[in-house]
């Protein structure tokens, strides 16, 4: 069974984010990187990133290829301990910097994509005393595949 380029891109993104550790030269350790699950994802260990596919647009050219623009969301979740005096925005900005660095290091996802761009960064709704805080990072991934087989590139 072959794997679509779309699935290969999502898997490569998960692998890249899982490398975000202080030991690997980042500012933070991502405790968990998960793909979205309809039954729910675990927020027991944070900071964590949950990856989900969004809208995808396809154009059937240049023949015999299709050009696709895939929206991917990374929900970045964290929580601050009661004794943490850091500004929440500072904590989130540090984690965002690491995610941007990981994306820049592998924006073609091992050759499965042409390019990856960060389109938007949206903070979660601000609620004082909420158990978690975070950001939704919206990516646009441009890739191409053979029209008759989404696993192949011409």
C-alpha positions in Angstrom: 0.0 0.0 0.0 1.4 3.4 -1.0 1.1 6.5 1.2 -0.1 9.8 -0.2 2.2 12.8 -0.4 -0.2 14.5 1.9 0.2 11.8 4.6 3.9 11.8 4.1 4.1 15.6 4.7 2.0 15.3 7.9 4.2 12.4 9.2 7.4 14.4 8.4 6.0 17.4 10.3 5.3 15.3 13.3 8.8 13.9 13.2 10.4 17.4 12.9 8.4 18.8 15.8 9.3 15.8 18.0 13.0 16.8 17.6 12.3 20.1 19.5 14.4 19.5 22.6 17.0 21.5 24.5 19.5 18.7 23.7 18.9 19.3 20.0 19.6 23.1 20.2 16.2 24.5 20.9 15.1 26.7 23.8 12.5 24.2 25.0 11.5 20.6 25.2 8.2 19.7 23.5 6.9 17.0 25.8 4.5 15.5 23.3 3.8 15.8 19.5 0.5 14.2 18.4 -1.6 13.9 15.3 -5.3 15.0 15.8 -7.5 12.2 17.0 -11.3 12.4 16.8 -11.7 10.7 20.1 -9.5 13.4 21.8 -5.9 14.1 22.5 -4.0 14.0 25.8 -2.9 17.2 27.3 -1.3 15.5 30.3 2.2 16.3 29.3 2.8 19.9 28.1 4.0 21.7 26.2 2.5 19.7 23.4 1.7 20.2 19.8 -1.3 18.6 18.0 -1.1 18.5 14.2 -4.3 18.5 12.1 -5.0 18.8 8.4 -7.3 21.6 7.3 -8.6 22.7 4.0 -6.8 21.6 0.8 -7.1 23.2 -2.6 -6.1 21.3 -5.7 -5.6 22.5 -9.3 -5.2 19.9 -12.1 -2.1 21.4 -13.7 0.5 21.4 -15.0 -0.8 18.2 -16.7 -0.3 15.4 -15.7 0.3 16.8 -12.2 -2.0 18.3 -9.6 -0.8 21.2 -7.5 -2.1 21.2 -4.0 -2.2 23.8 -1.2 -2.7 22.0 2.1 -3.6 23.9 5.3 -2.1 22.4 8.4 -2.8 23.5 11.9 -0.5 23.1 14.8 -2.2 23.6 18.1 0.5 24.4 20.7 -0.7 23.8 24.3 1.0 24.6 27.5 0.2 25.6 31.1 2.1 27.5 33.7 2.7 26.4 37.2 1.4 28.7 40.0 4.9 29.6 40.9 5.9 30.5 37.4 6.3 34.3 37.2 7.0 34.5 33.5 4.7 36.4 31.3 2.5 34.0 29.4 3.3 35.7 26.0 7.0 35.2 26.7 6.5 31.5 27.3 4.4 31.1 24.2 6.9 33.2 22.1 9.8 31.0 23.1 7.9 27.8 22.1 6.8 29.5 18.8 10.4 30.4 18.0 11.3 26.7 18.3 8.5 25.6 16.1 9.4 28.2 13.4 13.0 27.1 13.6 12.0 23.4 13.1 9.8 24.3 10.1 12.5 26.4 8.5 15.0 23.5 8.8 12.8 21.2 6.8 10.2 23.2 4.8 10.0 20.6 2.0 9.4 17.7 4.4 12.1 15.5 2.9 11.2 16.5 -0.6 7.5 15.7 -0.4 6.6 19.5 -0.6 7.7 22.5 -2.6 7.4 25.0 0.2 5.8 25.6 3.6 4.7 29.0 4.8 3.4 30.1 8.2 0.1 31.9 7.3 -1.2 32.9 10.7 -0.6 32.6 14.4 -3.6 32.9 16.6 -3.6 32.8 20.4 -6.2 30.7 22.2 -9.0 32.7 23.8 -7.6 34.5 26.8 -9.4 33.4 30.0 -7.9 34.2 33.4 -7.2 31.0 35.4 -7.7 28.7 32.4 -5.7 25.4 32.9 -4.1 25.7 29.5 -3.0 28.4 27.1 -1.6 28.2 23.6 -1.4 29.2 20.0 -2.9 27.9 16.8 -0.2 28.0 14.0 -1.6 27.8 10.5 0.7 26.5 7.8 0.2 26.4 4.0 2.1 23.5 2.4 2.5 23.6 -1.4 3.0 20.2 -3.0 2.5 18.4 -6.3 1.5 14.9 -7.2 0.6 12.8 -10.3 -3.1 13.3 -11.1 -3.7 9.6 -11.3 -1.8 8.7 -8.1 -1.5 11.1 -5.1 1.4 9.1 -3.8 3.6 9.9 -6.8 5.3 13.1 -8.0 6.3 13.4 -11.7 
